[in-house]
């Protein structure tokens, strides 16, 4: 039995229960049947005032929702960037969430009257719901990807669309579904109290005054249908926005001369464990240098010191301003294609595709990186590191997961793409 058939049978069951209850009560003021409700709704659909009321409520509730949604996103982004602002807003959002909608309605009626009552109520209902979910989504963004973005100097637009958006998506969808339902309930309730011209709430109020129970049910059915359609429209738009992959901005460019990398008596510890002690070294500009040693010998720690991801506990590190890194982990945006991951750091889709084609088969270029094998991901990370504009390049275990033939192609690719830059390569072999 299909899912639609099951849902249809469940609907018929409850319509039957409703009908039996209405027949048992046998009083049209107390309860009407589904058919009587449908007849009343059909009559409403023929009236011009009904459509004016629908349009008026859509404008008020839609405006309140949109204003609350945009303000919530703005405050969440600002709060994520400025922790003191998040602390400042926390009691305000909790207060808005805790205060009953009826209290807001009464206060807003006193302050503003009924004209913008529904808009303001919808705004206040949506704001804390979307804000809380958006803030949690932003906090859930992968810290290692954000670190990668900082290393490659990705512009804010690229970070928002390709790092924050995937983390934000599940939280925002959850917040949207909750806010949309609450928005319609609260907005129509505010209209019932404020009774502005051309509103669904006004129609409900008049039906109550004239004891038109069928009218109350018909207006309520209209609210349910509009709420469902509005929710589907907003979620569909959100889906399009999240699926949108705009052209990547060009990372921040810095002109600088190639110069030596110098370490003076550098030491680094993690707790009681001394990983690097008294290291003094010079890596000459334009040279290819290999760091060889077993796992745990401090190669990755040294690369992180050279990249500026770690600060030395003692000594000093002197490096050029721009660096590109192939991390020990791939640190790819796995929802996006190999081409998009390289385009992020070079700003040119055609150039990214051409570089990747030297190490990957054509059919792998447009696959999400999450669907690629470990060896393929390493090649994407390698291409990304070498296509970025930087004075020196750090490669951490670039050949792991590669067979001999693929490794030979990767080594040849590295030689051709060095372009006079300093390369420091950490490897077991």
Backbone torsions as a table, in degrees:
resi	resn	phi	psi	omega
1	UNK	NA	128.4	-177.6
2	UNK	-70.7	161.5	-179.9
3	UNK	-63.5	-37.4	179.9
4	UNK	-65.1	-39.2	178.8
5	UNK	-64.0	-43.1	178.7
6	UNK	-60.4	-45.2	179.8
7	UNK	-63.8	-38.2	178.2
8	UNK	-63.9	-41.3	179.2
9	UNK	-66.2	-40.1	177.6
10	UNK	-62.6	-43.0	179.0
11	UNK	-62.1	-45.1	179.3
12	UNK	-61.7	-37.4	180.0
13	UNK	-60.9	-48.8	-176.8
14	UNK	-72.4	-30.7	173.3
15	UNK	-65.2	-36.7	176.4
16	UNK	-65.6	-42.1	177.8
17	UNK	-61.8	-43.8	178.5
18	UNK	-59.2	-46.3	-179.6
19	UNK	-60.6	-45.5	-179.0
20	UNK	-63.4	-40.4	177.9
21	UNK	-63.5	-43.0	-180.0
22	UNK	-64.7	-39.8	178.4
23	UNK	-67.3	-36.2	179.5
24	UNK	-68.4	-40.2	178.8
25	UNK	-68.8	-43.1	176.4
26	UNK	55.1	45.0	178.0
27	UNK	-147.9	110.1	-173.7
28	UNK	-69.4	-15.4	176.1
29	UNK	-77.9	-34.7	-178.5
30	UNK	-84.3	-43.9	-175.8
31	UNK	-157.3	135.2	177.9
32	UNK	-113.2	163.6	180.0
33	UNK	-83.4	165.1	175.3
34	UNK	-58.4	-37.1	179.9
35	UNK	-66.3	-41.0	177.5
36	UNK	-64.2	-38.2	175.9
37	UNK	-63.8	-43.5	179.7
38	UNK	-63.2	-41.4	178.0
39	UNK	-60.5	-44.1	-179.8
40	UNK	-65.0	-39.4	179.2
41	UNK	-65.1	-40.3	178.2
42	UNK	-62.7	-39.0	175.9
43	UNK	-62.9	-42.0	178.3
44	UNK	-61.9	-40.0	-177.8
45	UNK	-62.3	-23.4	-179.9
46	UNK	-85.2	-9.9	-176.3
47	UNK	-92.8	134.0	179.7
48	UNK	-64.0	-37.4	-179.8
49	UNK	-61.7	-32.1	178.9
50	UNK	-59.9	-45.3	-177.8
51	UNK	-70.5	-32.8	173.2
52	UNK	-64.0	-39.5	179.1
53	UNK	-65.3	-43.1	177.8
54	UNK	-61.3	-45.6	-180.0
55	UNK	-62.8	-41.7	179.6
56	UNK	-63.3	-44.4	179.7
57	UNK	-67.5	-39.9	177.0
58	UNK	-59.6	-41.8	-179.7
59	UNK	-64.3	-46.9	-177.2
60	UNK	-65.5	-51.9	-176.0
61	UNK	-69.0	-40.6	178.0
62	UNK	-63.5	-41.8	179.1
63	UNK	-64.5	-44.1	178.8
64	UNK	-63.3	-41.5	178.8
65	UNK	-63.5	-49.1	-177.4
66	UNK	-62.3	-42.7	179.2
67	UNK	-64.0	-43.5	179.1
68	UNK	-65.7	-40.2	-179.7
69	UNK	-64.0	-49.0	-178.4
70	UNK	-64.3	-43.3	178.7
71	UNK	-63.7	-40.3	180.0
72	UNK	-63.1	-44.3	178.6
73	UNK	-63.4	-42.9	179.6
74	UNK	-61.5	-46.6	-179.0
75	UNK	-67.4	-35.8	178.1
76	UNK	-65.4	-43.4	177.5
77	UNK	-63.5	-43.6	179.5
78	UNK	-66.6	-40.4	179.5
79	UNK	-66.6	-34.4	178.5
80	UNK	-68.9	-34.9	-178.5
81	UNK	-81.7	-31.1	-177.8
82	UNK	-121.1	94.6	-175.8
83	UNK	-55.3	-34.1	-179.4
84	UNK	-65.1	-31.6	178.4
85	UNK	-68.8	-38.5	176.3
86	UNK	-59.8	-44.2	178.4
87	UNK	-64.9	-37.2	179.9
88	UNK	-66.3	-38.0	-177.2
89	UNK	-81.6	-21.8	-173.8
90	UNK	-53.6	-51.7	-179.6
91	UNK	-65.9	-30.6	179.6
92	UNK	-66.2	-46.3	-179.8
93	UNK	-65.1	-38.7	178.0
94	UNK	-65.8	-37.6	179.1
95	UNK	-65.8	-45.2	179.7
96	UNK	-62.1	-38.6	179.5
97	UNK	-68.2	-37.8	-173.8
98	UNK	-80.3	-32.1	-177.0
99	UNK	-68.8	131.1	178.8
100	UNK	-61.3	146.5	179.2
101	UNK	-58.5	-36.5	-179.8
102	UNK	-59.1	-36.8	178.7
103	UNK	-65.4	-42.4	176.4
104	UNK	-60.9	-42.6	-178.0
105	UNK	-60.1	-46.9	-179.0
106	UNK	-63.3	-47.0	-179.1
107	UNK	-63.0	-43.1	-178.3
108	UNK	-68.6	-32.3	174.9
109	UNK	-63.3	-39.7	179.0
110	UNK	-67.9	-42.4	-174.2
111	UNK	-78.5	-46.5	-169.6
112	UNK	-115.9	-16.5	-172.1
113	UNK	85.0	-168.1	-170.7
114	UNK	-91.7	-12.6	-171.8
115	UNK	-58.1	-48.7	-176.7
116	UNK	-111.8	21.0	-177.0
117	UNK	-60.8	-50.3	-177.8
118	UNK	-63.9	-39.1	179.0
119	UNK	-60.9	-47.9	-177.8
120	UNK	-65.8	-41.3	-179.9
121	UNK	-63.7	-45.0	178.6
122	UNK	-61.6	-41.5	177.6
123	UNK	-57.2	-47.7	-177.0
124	UNK	-70.8	-27.7	177.3
125	UNK	-74.3	-42.0	-175.1
126	UNK	-75.5	-38.9	-171.8
127	UNK	-52.1	-58.4	-175.8
128	UNK	-68.9	-31.0	-178.6
129	UNK	-66.3	-51.0	180.0
130	UNK	-69.2	-38.7	-179.4
131	UNK	-59.2	-48.8	-177.3
132	UNK	-62.9	-44.0	-179.2
133	UNK	-69.7	-41.0	179.2
134	UNK	-64.5	-40.5	-179.8
135	UNK	-64.1	-42.4	178.0
136	UNK	-64.4	-39.0	178.2
137	UNK	-63.9	-41.8	178.6
138	UNK	-64.9	-37.6	178.3
139	UNK	-68.5	-24.6	-178.0
140	UNK	-81.2	-5.2	179.2
141	UNK	-57.9	138.9	-176.4
142	UNK	-60.7	118.6	-177.5
143	UNK	-63.3	-35.2	-179.4
144	UNK	-69.9	-34.7	175.6
145	UNK	-68.5	-37.3	177.0
146	UNK	-65.6	-36.1	176.1
147	UNK	-65.5	-41.5	176.1
148	UNK	-59.8	-43.2	-179.9
149	UNK	-62.0	-37.6	178.9
150	UNK	-67.6	-41.7	179.4
151	UNK	-60.8	-43.7	-177.0
152	UNK	-88.0	3.5	176.5
153	UNK	56.7	43.9	-179.4
154	UNK	-67.4	139.0	177.8
155	UNK	-67.7	161.6	-176.1
156	UNK	-57.5	-39.7	-179.2
157	UNK	-58.4	-44.7	-179.8
158	UNK	-65.9	-39.6	178.5
159	UNK	-64.2	-42.5	-178.3
160	UNK	-63.1	-48.5	-173.6
161	UNK	-76.9	-35.7	-169.4
162	UNK	-108.0	-8.4	176.2
163	UNK	-121.1	-50.3	-177.8
164	UNK	-75.1	-40.1	-176.2
165	UNK	-59.2	-47.2	178.1
166	UNK	-60.3	-35.0	177.8
167	UNK	-72.9	-33.8	-176.5
168	UNK	-75.6	-29.4	-169.8
169	UNK	-51.6	-57.5	-176.7
170	UNK	-62.8	-36.2	179.9
171	UNK	-68.7	-42.0	-177.2
172	UNK	-70.2	-38.2	176.4
173	UNK	-60.9	-43.7	178.5
174	UNK	-61.2	-45.4	179.1
175	UNK	-64.8	-39.1	179.8
176	UNK	-63.3	-45.9	-178.8
177	UNK	-61.0	-41.6	178.8
178	UNK	-69.2	-45.6	-176.2
179	UNK	-67.1	-37.4	-177.6
180	UNK	-64.2	-44.5	178.2
181	UNK	-63.9	-46.8	179.9
182	UNK	-64.5	-34.5	-177.6
183	UNK	-62.2	-46.3	-179.1
184	UNK	-68.9	-42.7	179.0
185	UNK	-61.0	-47.8	-177.3
186	UNK	-69.8	-39.6	-178.6
187	UNK	-64.3	-44.8	179.0
188	UNK	-68.1	-39.0	177.2
189	UNK	-60.5	-40.1	177.9
190	UNK	-65.1	-36.6	177.7
191	UNK	-67.8	-36.7	178.2
192	UNK	-61.0	-39.4	-179.3
193	UNK	-77.6	-44.2	-176.8
194	UNK	-83.6	-22.8	-178.5
195	UNK	42.8	57.9	174.4
196	UNK	-69.3	162.4	177.9
197	UNK	-64.6	147.6	177.0
198	UNK	52.0	68.7	179.7
199	UNK	-145.9	149.8	176.6
200	UNK	-65.2	-39.1	178.4
201	UNK	-60.0	-38.5	177.0
202	UNK	-63.7	-39.4	176.6
203	UNK	-63.7	-41.2	176.9
204	UNK	-62.7	-41.2	-178.9
205	UNK	-63.4	-44.9	179.3
206	UNK	-64.8	-38.1	177.0
207	UNK	-62.5	-36.6	177.5
208	UNK	-67.9	-42.2	-179.0
209	UNK	-61.2	-41.6	-177.3
210	UNK	-91.1	11.9	-179.9
211	UNK	53.6	37.4	179.1
212	UNK	-92.4	80.2	-176.6
213	UNK	-61.0	-38.8	177.7
214	UNK	-61.3	-37.3	177.3
215	UNK	-65.8	-41.0	177.5
216	UNK	-59.6	-46.3	179.7
217	UNK	-65.5	-38.6	-179.1
218	UNK	-66.9	-45.8	176.8
219	UNK	-62.1	-39.5	178.8
220	UNK	-63.7	-40.5	177.2
221	UNK	-62.3	-38.8	177.6
222	UNK	-63.1	-40.8	177.9
223	UNK	-62.2	-43.8	-179.4
224	UNK	-62.0	-46.3	180.0
225	UNK	-62.5	-44.9	179.2
226	UNK	-63.9	-39.5	179.3
227	UNK	-62.9	-43.6	179.8
228	UNK	-64.6	-46.7	-179.8
229	UNK	-64.0	-41.3	179.1
230	UNK	-63.0	-42.6	179.0
231	UNK	-62.9	-44.6	-179.9
232	UNK	-63.2	-39.8	179.5
233	UNK	-64.3	-47.2	-178.1
234	UNK	-65.3	-43.4	179.7
235	UNK	-66.6	-35.4	176.4
236	UNK	-65.6	-43.3	177.1
237	UNK	-61.9	-41.4	177.7
238	UNK	-61.4	-39.8	178.2
239	UNK	-61.6	-42.1	178.4
240	UNK	-64.0	-41.1	-179.2
241	UNK	-65.4	-43.4	-179.8
242	UNK	-68.7	-28.0	179.7
243	UNK	-82.8	-14.0	-177.8
244	UNK	-67.5	132.7	178.2
245	UNK	-122.5	86.0	-178.8
246	UNK	-68.7	160.9	176.5
247	UNK	-58.8	139.9	-177.4
248	UNK	-75.7	139.3	175.1
249	UNK	-70.8	157.2	179.3
250	UNK	-78.7	127.2	178.2
251	UNK	-57.7	156.1	-179.7
252	UNK	-55.6	127.0	-178.3
253	UNK	-95.3	137.5	176.7
254	UNK	-133.1	124.1	176.8
255	UNK	-87.7	124.3	178.0
256	UNK	-154.3	153.9	177.9
257	UNK	-80.2	145.4	177.2
258	UNK	-69.7	127.5	-179.6
259	UNK	-139.6	167.3	-176.0
260	UNK	-66.0	153.5	171.7
261	UNK	-103.3	126.5	-172.5
262	UNK	-125.6	132.6	173.1
263	UNK	-118.3	130.1	-178.9
264	UNK	-120.2	107.2	175.7
265	UNK	48.0	50.3	-175.1
266	UNK	-81.6	135.1	175.0
267	UNK	-133.1	146.9	179.1
268	UNK	-148.4	131.1	179.3
269	UNK	-128.3	153.8	171.0
270	UNK	-123.4	101.7	-173.6
271	UNK	66.7	-126.6	180.0
272	UNK	-85.6	-9.1	-175.2
273	UNK	-89.5	120.3	177.4
274	UNK	-88.6	112.7	-177.0
275	UNK	-92.5	-43.8	178.4
276	UNK	-129.5	135.5	-177.2
277	UNK	-137.7	122.5	173.3
278	UNK	56.0	38.0	-176.7
279	UNK	-81.9	122.9	173.8
280	UNK	-121.4	126.0	-177.5
281	UNK	-157.2	157.4	175.1
282	UNK	-131.4	125.7	175.0
283	UNK	-108.3	112.2	-173.1
284	UNK	-69.7	144.8	-179.6
285	UNK	-59.0	131.5	176.4
286	UNK	84.3	-0.7	-179.7
287	UNK	-89.3	159.6	171.2
288	UNK	-106.2	118.6	-176.4
289	UNK	-118.5	138.3	179.3
290	UNK	-109.6	135.5	171.5
291	UNK	-107.1	110.4	-176.8
292	UNK	-112.0	143.0	178.5
293	UNK	164.9	163.4	-179.2
294	UNK	-71.6	169.3	176.2
295	UNK	-60.9	140.1	179.8
296	UNK	88.0	2.8	-178.2
297	UNK	-86.9	-1.2	174.7
298	UNK	100.2	10.6	-178.1
299	UNK	-63.5	-48.2	-178.5
300	UNK	-65.2	-38.0	177.3
301	UNK	-61.6	-42.3	178.8
302	UNK	-63.3	-43.5	178.5
303	UNK	-62.3	-38.4	178.5
304	UNK	-67.1	-34.3	174.4
305	UNK	-65.7	-42.0	-179.9
306	UNK	-68.1	-30.4	-179.6
307	UNK	-83.2	-10.2	-177.3
308	UNK	84.0	11.5	178.1
309	UNK	-80.1	-21.8	175.9
310	UNK	-128.3	150.7	174.1
311	UNK	-102.9	137.9	178.8
312	UNK	-69.4	146.5	175.3
313	UNK	-73.9	-27.1	177.9
314	UNK	-150.6	157.1	-178.9
315	UNK	82.0	-175.8	-176.8
316	UNK	-135.9	150.8	178.0
317	UNK	-124.5	126.8	178.0
318	UNK	-115.1	120.6	-178.1
319	UNK	-136.5	160.8	169.0
320	UNK	-62.9	171.1	-173.8
321	UNK	-77.5	-31.1	-173.9
322	UNK	-111.3	133.3	-177.6
323	UNK	-135.6	151.1	172.8
324	UNK	-126.0	140.4	-173.3
325	UNK	-131.1	134.3	164.2
326	UNK	-101.9	107.6	-173.3
327	UNK	-75.0	162.2	176.0
328	UNK	-63.0	-39.1	169.1
329	UNK	-88.6	156.4	-175.0
330	UNK	-67.5	-37.8	-178.6
331	UNK	52.5	49.9	176.4
332	UNK	-99.2	153.8	171.1
333	UNK	-80.2	94.6	-164.5
334	UNK	-70.5	-18.0	177.5
335	UNK	-76.7	-13.4	-174.2
336	UNK	-112.3	162.2	-174.0
337	UNK	-70.5	166.9	175.9
338	UNK	-60.5	-41.4	179.7
339	UNK	-61.1	-44.2	-178.8
340	UNK	-64.3	-37.9	-179.9
341	UNK	-63.7	-37.2	178.5
342	UNK	-79.4	-35.9	177.1
343	UNK	-58.5	-32.1	179.5
344	UNK	-55.6	-36.6	-174.3
345	UNK	-97.5	-15.9	-179.6
346	UNK	-113.5	-16.3	177.1
347	UNK	73.5	10.9	-176.7
348	UNK	-135.9	109.9	-176.4
349	UNK	-64.1	-41.5	-178.5
350	UNK	-65.5	-42.5	177.9
351	UNK	-63.0	-41.1	179.6
352	UNK	-62.1	-45.1	-179.4
353	UNK	-64.6	-40.9	180.0
354	UNK	-64.2	-41.3	179.9
355	UNK	-67.5	-43.0	-179.3
356	UNK	-65.5	-32.8	-178.3
357	UNK	-62.6	-18.4	178.4
358	UNK	-74.9	-21.0	-177.3
359	UNK	-123.7	-14.1	-177.7
360	UNK	-123.4	150.5	173.1
361	UNK	-67.5	154.3	-174.1
362	UNK	-59.2	-40.1	-176.1
363	UNK	-69.1	-16.4	-179.3
364	UNK	-86.7	-12.8	-172.4
365	UNK	-66.2	-37.0	-175.9
366	UNK	-100.9	4.0	176.7
367	UNK	-76.2	144.1	171.1
368	UNK	-56.9	139.4	-176.3
369	UNK	-61.1	-26.0	177.2
370	UNK	-62.9	-18.4	179.8
371	UNK	-96.0	-1.7	-178.6
372	UNK	-87.5	156.0	175.8
373	UNK	-71.0	167.4	179.8
374	UNK	-59.0	-42.2	179.9
375	UNK	-65.9	-37.6	178.0
376	UNK	-65.5	-41.6	179.1
377	UNK	-61.5	-38.1	179.1
378	UNK	-63.5	-37.4	179.5
379	UNK	-68.2	-39.0	176.8
380	UNK	-62.2	-44.8	179.3
381	UNK	-63.1	-36.4	178.4
382	UNK	-65.7	-46.7	179.5
383	UNK	-62.2	-42.7	179.5
384	UNK	-58.2	-44.3	-178.0
385	UNK	-64.4	-38.9	-175.3
386	UNK	-84.6	-20.5	177.7
387	UNK	-84.6	-14.5	178.6
388	UNK	-72.2	147.8	178.7
389	UNK	-83.9	107.7	-177.3
390	UNK	-154.1	153.8	-178.7
391	UNK	-76.7	-29.7	177.2
392	UNK	-143.7	152.5	-172.8
393	UNK	-126.0	132.4	179.0
394	UNK	-114.5	124.1	-178.1
395	UNK	-118.3	116.6	-177.6
396	UNK	-103.0	109.2	-178.3
397	UNK	49.8	59.3	-174.9
398	UNK	-69.1	-19.2	-173.0
399	UNK	-104.0	6.2	-179.6
400	UNK	-66.1	140.2	-179.3
401	UNK	80.0	7.5	-179.4
402	UNK	-109.5	140.6	173.0
403	UNK	-79.6	177.2	-174.2
404	UNK	-60.5	-42.1	-178.2
405	UNK	-66.3	-44.8	-179.8
406	UNK	-65.9	-38.2	178.3
407	UNK	-62.8	-40.7	179.4
408	UNK	-62.1	-41.5	177.1
409	UNK	-64.9	-38.8	-179.7
410	UNK	-66.8	-41.4	179.1
411	UNK	-63.6	-40.3	177.8
412	UNK	-64.6	-39.5	178.9
413	UNK	-63.1	-42.8	179.3
414	UNK	-60.8	-43.5	-179.4
415	UNK	-61.8	-42.3	-177.6
416	UNK	-72.4	-27.5	-175.3
417	UNK	-99.6	5.0	-179.0
418	UNK	-63.8	-44.4	175.2
419	UNK	54.0	42.9	175.3
420	UNK	75.6	6.1	-179.3
421	UNK	-87.0	158.9	174.3
422	UNK	-76.9	127.4	177.8
423	UNK	-117.6	129.0	174.2
424	UNK	-121.4	118.8	-171.1
425	UNK	-118.2	121.5	175.6
426	UNK	-96.1	129.1	-177.6
427	UNK	-151.6	154.5	176.3
428	UNK	-73.4	-29.1	-170.9
429	UNK	-107.4	NA	NA
